[in-house]
Amino acid sequence: MSERRDLWVPAVLVLAGCGLLAWHLLRPGGAPLVGAAACTVGLLSGIACLFVRIRQGQKRVVQFGIGCGFILATFMPLDLGLHQVLPLLIAALAFLLPIRAAPVQTRMVLLGVAGLMAILSMLCMLGVIDRALTWYFVAGALFFTMQVLYSRVRPEEPPPPGARVCIYGGTFDPFHRGHRALCEAALEVNDRLLVVVAGSAPHKFADEDGAAPDRTPFHHRVAMTRAGVEMLPRTEVLELEGKRVGPSYTIDTLTVLMSSYPPGTRWRVLVGADMLADFPNWREWRTIIENAILLVARRPGHPLETPAALEAYAENILALDAPELGLSSSAIRARVAAGEPPGDEVQPGVRAYIRDHGLYLEGVDA
């Protein structure tokens, strides 16, 4: 129970039962047993409503409460015969045992029966049929009408909004402070960050078969990336693209991740402003932007302009407020190849890894 208003149905039922008990005990000629029965029914139905509310929600508890109220009415201090009590019980069943879903044909039959019951009740009132049956037909019409309403097919509710998960992919050769700054900015507006180290980026191929001989081996780039994101909360470095043969496409990575996260997860793909202009050339780019928001980080010399092909998806493109450091992985590689240290542009852990493994000393295309 998260809100007090959820308590009103069970509270009314319990108070009604207690009130009937008090009425029977205080009035001359009262029937204490009937009052005690009414109080018991009110108490049990109130407890049942609480249970239904906890398990199935407010809408269900209202239906259940009305049904219990009809049953409670059978204990009213009146000299009711069986022909008066049964219609109340029939009406109560419409609320206590509603049909949850039914095909159109079944609903049409139920509607026809409800209409027939209504006609018969009118004939009873006119004296054409025994008037003693009037309330039976009224209760029947109510029962079948409520079943028609309850059994309508409802569209599936979308899953509740889930966590905001951002995918940040790159070759990270090496991972530098500019990458780190983007990660920090992305964590400000997302719940989780997945840093995906590219196996072979399509736009950086060096030959036709998908090999990129100028790339540092995958396991080194993963290790440098892990060192670069060290101490960042809610951040994970993924190696799934290194297990693929050939180019690494964002749509493939997004598809795999979407299948492994719960429904309702809100996906974002972090790209630079320089990549936004080329985005309409990505493989299955429409599928990407329809399933994930593009989080665009500004890059020096690249104004944040939405290409004409993406104007229809403008609501799925958001600018990321991140510092424009203008650092370059290729410049760092060239500096190391020339015998200079990588400097403060990379974090201490990344610098140590480059030094310990002798990276970028040969075969660097500066």
LUMBA-39336 format. One line per 2 residues: number of its first residue (from 1); for each residue x, y, z of C-alpha. Coordinates in nm, 4 decimals, padded with zeros to 6 digits. Last residue first. Layout:
BEGIN
NUM	X Y Z | ...
END
This chain:
BEGIN
366	05.1641 00.9120 -03.8279 | 05.1336 00.5638 -03.9750
364	05.2976 00.3683 -03.6963 | 05.4845 00.0566 -03.7946
362	05.7206 00.0554 -03.4973 | 05.7403 00.2039 -03.1477
360	05.3643 00.2270 -03.1064 | 05.3505 -00.0114 -02.8092
358	05.6549 -00.1242 -02.6087 | 05.4539 -00.3388 -02.3706
356	05.5726 -00.1800 -02.0432 | 05.5779 00.1723 -02.1873
354	05.2281 00.1612 -02.3413 | 05.0915 00.0011 -02.0231
352	05.2550 00.2596 -01.7996 | 05.1143 00.5442 -02.0047
350	04.7659 00.3855 -01.9908 | 04.7820 00.3585 -01.6118
348	04.9126 00.7131 -01.5791 | 04.6261 00.8570 -01.7865
346	04.6779 00.9702 -02.1438 | 04.7150 01.3257 -02.2684
344	04.9595 01.3818 -01.9843 | 05.2550 01.2824 -02.1975
342	05.2800 01.0067 -02.4577 | 05.6578 00.9983 -02.4071
340	05.8726 01.0923 -02.7065 | 06.0702 00.8453 -02.9187
338	05.9236 00.9415 -03.2559 | 05.6960 00.6366 -03.2427
336	05.5598 00.7655 -02.9102 | 05.4709 01.1002 -03.0669
334	05.3136 00.9338 -03.3688 | 05.0945 00.7155 -03.1458
332	04.9814 01.0192 -02.9471 | 04.9003 01.2081 -03.2677
330	04.6986 00.9109 -03.3948 | 04.5000 00.8972 -03.0705
328	04.4037 01.2630 -03.1068 | 04.2993 01.5090 -02.8371
326	04.0703 01.8025 -02.9195 | 03.9661 01.8608 -02.5606
324	03.6079 01.9704 -02.6326 | 03.4482 01.9376 -02.2886
322	03.1135 01.7523 -02.2751 | 02.7488 01.8610 -02.2829
320	02.6038 01.5827 -02.4935 | 02.3688 01.6890 -02.7706
318	02.0589 01.4765 -02.8227 | 01.9282 01.3098 -03.1379
316	01.6178 01.0924 -03.1120 | 01.3798 01.3889 -03.1333
314	01.5448 01.4890 -03.4608 | 01.4535 01.1602 -03.6268
312	01.2732 01.3080 -03.9281 | 01.5648 01.5501 -03.9687
310	01.8110 01.2614 -03.9991 | 01.8435 01.2526 -04.3795
308	01.8945 01.6300 -04.3841 | 02.2046 01.5983 -04.1680
306	02.1811 01.7443 -03.8157 | 02.4479 02.0046 -03.7472
304	02.6777 02.0104 -03.4442 | 02.9717 02.1991 -03.5871
302	03.2860 01.9917 -03.6491 | 03.6116 02.1850 -03.6113
300	03.6617 02.0739 -03.2528 | 03.4287 01.7841 -03.1694
298	03.0903 01.8116 -02.9945 | 02.9465 01.4959 -02.8437
296	02.6275 01.3536 -02.9913 | 02.4074 01.1150 -02.7935
294	02.2093 00.9318 -03.0583 | 01.8970 00.7858 -02.8998
292	01.8435 00.4151 -02.9522 | 01.5894 00.1824 -03.1112
290	01.4699 00.3923 -03.4034 | 01.8155 00.5467 -03.4427
288	01.9811 00.2070 -03.4841 | 01.7162 00.0589 -03.7121
286	01.7420 00.3643 -03.9361 | 02.1217 00.3293 -03.9506
284	02.1000 -00.0203 -04.0952 | 02.4709 -00.0081 -04.1909
282	02.6094 00.3403 -04.1434 | 02.5907 00.5834 -04.4359
280	02.3201 00.7975 -04.2731 | 02.5669 00.8439 -03.9795
278	02.8297 01.0270 -04.1845 | 02.7338 01.3742 -04.0636
276	02.6912 01.2416 -03.7107 | 03.0421 01.0922 -03.7082
274	03.2164 01.4309 -03.6918 | 02.9829 01.5377 -03.4112
272	03.1111 01.2443 -03.2080 | 02.8994 00.9439 -03.1217
270	02.7463 00.8002 -02.8038 | 02.4698 00.5481 -02.8668
268	02.1790 00.5617 -02.6229 | 01.9442 00.2807 -02.5233
266	01.6487 00.2996 -02.2887 | 01.5921 -00.0438 -02.1353
264	01.2190 -00.1195 -02.1458 | 01.2631 -00.4907 -02.2005
262	01.5476 -00.6403 -01.9924 | 01.9039 -00.6528 -02.1322
260	02.0630 -00.9452 -02.3200 | 01.8704 -00.9155 -02.6468
258	01.9314 -00.5418 -02.6623 | 02.3065 -00.5999 -02.6209
256	02.3295 -00.8373 -02.9162 | 02.1242 -00.6105 -03.1420
254	02.3270 -00.3031 -03.0432 | 02.6545 -00.4793 -03.1259
252	02.5303 -00.5916 -03.4657 | 02.3860 -00.2472 -03.5444
250	02.7153 -00.0822 -03.4483 | 02.9075 -00.2776 -03.7121
248	03.2415 -00.4418 -03.6392 | 03.4171 -00.5496 -03.9582
246	03.5457 -00.9012 -04.0192 | 03.5451 -01.1985 -03.7833
244	03.3781 -01.1363 -03.4500 | 03.5189 -01.2176 -03.1056
242	03.6850 -00.8787 -03.0673 | 03.3452 -00.7139 -03.0947
240	03.2298 -00.8775 -02.7705 | 03.5103 -00.7280 -02.5584
238	03.3034 -00.4987 -02.3375 | 03.4375 -00.2424 -02.0879
236	03.1884 -00.1715 -01.8101 | 03.1019 00.1557 -01.6365
234	02.8599 00.2144 -01.3482 | 03.1273 00.4118 -01.1577
232	03.4549 00.5276 -01.3145 | 03.7463 00.4175 -01.0954
230	03.9479 00.2850 -01.3916 | 03.8111 00.4006 -01.7250
228	04.1561 00.4489 -01.8831 | 04.3104 00.1329 -01.7396
226	04.0232 -00.0720 -01.8819 | 04.0687 00.1041 -02.2145
224	04.4411 00.0292 -02.2159 | 04.3715 -00.3405 -02.1510
222	04.1091 -00.3565 -02.4248 | 04.3447 -00.1864 -02.6697
220	04.6190 -00.4382 -02.5883 | 04.3799 -00.7341 -02.6306
218	04.2722 -00.6069 -02.9741 | 04.6158 -00.5895 -03.1296
216	04.7172 -00.2310 -03.2205 | 04.5657 -00.1308 -03.5498
214	04.7888 -00.0605 -03.8487 | 04.7206 -00.4049 -03.9946
212	04.3477 -00.3458 -04.0214 | 04.2042 -00.6610 -04.1719
210	03.8595 -00.6524 -04.3266 | 03.9328 -00.8608 -04.6362
208	03.9588 -00.5573 -04.8629 | 04.2505 -00.3782 -04.7003
206	04.3314 -00.0971 -04.4554 | 03.9966 -00.0765 -04.2844
204	03.9329 00.2318 -04.0669 | 03.5744 00.3148 -04.1635
202	03.4556 -00.0405 -04.0950 | 03.6054 -00.0467 -03.7391
200	03.7849 -00.3742 -03.6827 | 03.7425 -00.5192 -03.3339
198	03.5971 -00.2121 -03.1688 | 03.6287 -00.1739 -02.7913
196	03.2800 -00.1227 -02.6516 | 03.2531 00.1020 -02.3458
194	02.9152 00.0282 -02.1877 | 02.7948 00.3104 -01.9630
192	02.5128 00.2761 -01.7123 | 02.2533 00.5048 -01.5564
190	02.2877 00.7813 -01.8110 | 02.2933 01.1619 -01.8092
188	02.5989 01.2363 -01.5923 | 02.7580 00.9061 -01.6947
186	02.7882 01.0376 -02.0512 | 02.9919 01.3379 -01.9352
184	03.2349 01.1144 -01.7455 | 03.2722 00.8828 -02.0443
182	03.3298 01.1775 -02.2760 | 03.6029 01.3099 -02.0441
180	03.7705 00.9675 -02.0388 | 03.7773 00.9527 -02.4161
178	03.9423 01.2949 -02.4234 | 04.1823 01.1763 -02.1545
176	04.3191 00.9026 -02.3788 | 04.2458 00.5408 -02.4780
174	04.5169 00.4375 -02.7243 | 04.4238 00.3158 -02.9782
172	04.0712 00.3422 -02.8370 | 03.9144 00.1694 -03.1407
170	03.5767 00.3126 -03.0521 | 03.2348 00.2422 -02.9090
168	03.0358 00.4181 -02.6397 | 02.7036 00.2502 -02.5692
166	02.4819 00.4285 -02.3174 | 02.2273 00.2504 -02.0978
164	01.9369 00.4463 -01.9522 | 01.7672 00.2061 -01.7131
162	01.4109 00.0980 -01.7712 | 01.0916 00.2751 -01.8589
160	00.7983 00.0516 -01.7738 | 00.7200 -00.2130 -02.0338
158	00.4580 -00.1081 -02.2848 | 00.1026 -00.2031 -02.1932
156	-00.0406 -00.4677 -02.4181 | -00.3561 -00.3541 -02.5885
154	-00.6760 -00.4547 -02.4128 | -00.9092 -00.7205 -02.5464
152	-01.2545 -00.6716 -02.4028 | -01.3437 -00.9274 -02.1374
150	-01.4216 -00.6862 -01.8540 | -01.6849 -00.4870 -02.0412
148	-01.8635 -00.7905 -02.1853 | -01.8472 -00.9614 -01.8448
146	-02.0029 -00.6523 -01.6851 | -02.2956 -00.6716 -01.9277
144	-02.3379 -01.0442 -01.8568 | -02.3678 -00.9951 -01.4803
142	-02.5809 -00.6805 -01.4997 | -02.8316 -00.8488 -01.7319
140	-02.8375 -01.1516 -01.5022 | -02.8999 -00.9342 -01.1972
138	-03.1871 -00.7581 -01.3764 | -03.3232 -01.0976 -01.4929
136	-03.3165 -01.2399 -01.1408 | -03.4567 -00.9159 -01.0051
134	-03.7658 -00.9410 -01.2234 | -03.8392 -01.3096 -01.1653
132	-04.1021 -01.2436 -00.8981 | -04.2874 -01.0293 -01.1539
130	-04.4011 -01.3416 -01.3384 | -04.3865 -01.2605 -01.7099
128	-04.6134 -01.0273 -01.9093 | -04.6591 -00.8141 -01.5990
126	-04.5005 -00.5020 -01.7454 | -04.2173 -00.5226 -01.4937
124	-04.1569 -00.8831 -01.5909 | -04.1491 -00.7883 -01.9597
122	-03.8855 -00.5274 -01.8757 | -03.6764 -00.7916 -01.6963
120	-03.7080 -01.0187 -02.0010 | -03.5790 -00.7428 -02.2293
118	-03.2794 -00.6785 -02.0030 | -03.1995 -01.0505 -01.9879
116	-03.2121 -01.0718 -02.3685 | -02.9757 -00.7752 -02.3964
114	-02.7306 -00.9386 -02.1553 | -02.7520 -01.2649 -02.3522
112	-02.6741 -01.0790 -02.6752 | -02.3795 -00.9013 -02.5138
110	-02.2418 -01.2336 -02.3906 | -02.2764 -01.3803 -02.7409
108	-02.0977 -01.0773 -02.8916 | -01.8209 -01.1119 -02.6322
106	-01.7704 -01.4751 -02.7282 | -01.7391 -01.3843 -03.0969
104	-01.4945 -01.1013 -03.0220 | -01.2534 -01.3286 -02.8372
102	-01.2426 -01.3220 -02.4553 | -01.0234 -01.1655 -02.1858
100	-01.0278 -01.1291 -01.8066 | -01.3697 -01.2759 -01.7358
98	-01.4822 -01.1222 -01.4078 | -01.5223 -01.3409 -01.0984
96	-01.5747 -01.1120 -00.7976 | -01.7410 -00.8277 -00.9859
94	-01.9959 -01.0209 -01.1927 | -02.0238 -01.2723 -00.9077
92	-02.1727 -01.0010 -00.6868 | -02.4668 -00.9575 -00.9257
90	-02.5493 -01.3274 -00.8947 | -02.5233 -01.3022 -00.5144
88	-02.7602 -01.0063 -00.5099 | -03.0030 -01.1920 -00.7378
86	-02.9902 -01.4910 -00.4979 | -03.0864 -01.2917 -00.1860
84	-03.4234 -01.1658 -00.3075 | -03.5622 -01.4980 -00.4332
82	-03.4228 -01.6648 -00.1210 | -03.6336 -01.4441 00.1018
80	-03.5206 -01.1283 00.2704 | -03.6595 -01.0190 00.6052
78	-03.4353 -00.7182 00.6333 | -03.1411 -00.6509 00.8638
76	-02.8842 -00.6462 00.5806 | -02.6850 -00.9680 00.5581
74	-02.7394 -01.0025 00.1833 | -02.5878 -00.6535 00.1453
72	-02.2496 -00.7923 00.2498 | -02.2526 -01.0100 -00.0594
70	-02.3147 -00.7031 -00.2749 | -02.0360 -00.5187 -00.0959
68	-01.7987 -00.8074 -00.1552 | -01.8580 -00.7699 -00.5275
66	-01.8027 -00.3960 -00.5088 | -01.4768 -00.4539 -00.3218
64	-01.3514 -00.7030 -00.5761 | -01.4071 -00.4642 -00.8628
62	-01.2410 -00.1811 -00.6710 | -00.9517 -00.4115 -00.5721
60	-00.8871 -00.4997 -00.9363 | -00.8404 -00.1386 -01.0397
58	-00.6057 -00.0702 -00.7480 | -00.3468 -00.3361 -00.8267
56	-00.2984 -00.7090 -00.8614 | -00.1046 -00.8586 -00.5706
54	-00.1079 -00.5856 -00.3063 | -00.4568 -00.4711 -00.3953
52	-00.5880 -00.8300 -00.4015 | -00.4517 -00.8918 -00.0507
50	-00.6000 -00.5700 00.0824 | -00.9321 -00.6556 -00.0788
48	-00.9272 -01.0003 00.0820 | -00.8712 -00.8424 00.4231
46	-01.1712 -00.6159 00.3667 | -01.3800 -00.9113 00.2460
44	-01.2918 -01.1037 00.5620 | -01.3800 -00.8135 00.7916
42	-01.7051 -00.7306 00.6130 | -01.8104 -01.0957 00.6050
40	-01.7362 -01.1316 00.9746 | -01.9295 -00.8139 01.0591
38	-02.2277 -00.9347 00.8581 | -02.2187 -01.2724 01.0312
36	-02.2015 -01.1035 01.3711 | -02.4972 -00.8851 01.2769
34	-02.6981 -01.1873 01.1646 | -02.6081 -01.3621 01.4882
32	-02.7010 -01.0554 01.6919 | -03.0531 -01.0445 01.5461
30	-03.2154 -00.7280 01.6737 | -03.5432 -00.7273 01.8641
28	-03.4696 -00.3973 02.0323 | -03.1904 -00.2083 01.8540
26	-02.8411 -00.1931 02.0036 | -02.6922 -00.5313 01.9134
24	-02.8372 -00.5462 01.5635 | -02.7214 -00.1952 01.4784
22	-02.3756 -00.2579 01.6276 | -02.3300 -00.5668 01.4109
20	-02.4534 -00.3791 01.1066 | -02.2058 -00.0990 01.1744
18	-01.9171 -00.3424 01.2176 | -01.9921 -00.4967 00.8790
16	-02.0207 -00.1576 00.7134 | -01.6992 -00.0400 00.8787
14	-01.5086 -00.3446 00.7463 | -01.6464 -00.3000 00.3955
12	-01.5790 00.0745 00.3916 | -01.2185 00.0223 00.5092
10	-01.1566 -00.2464 00.2456 | -01.2662 -00.0040 -00.0297
8	-01.0988 00.3093 00.1109 | -00.7505 00.1687 00.1628
6	-00.6009 00.2541 -00.1772 | -00.6616 00.6235 -00.1024
4	-00.3904 00.6030 00.1604 | -00.1154 00.5558 -00.0985
2	00.1754 00.3111 -00.1180 | 00.0000 00.0000 00.0000
END
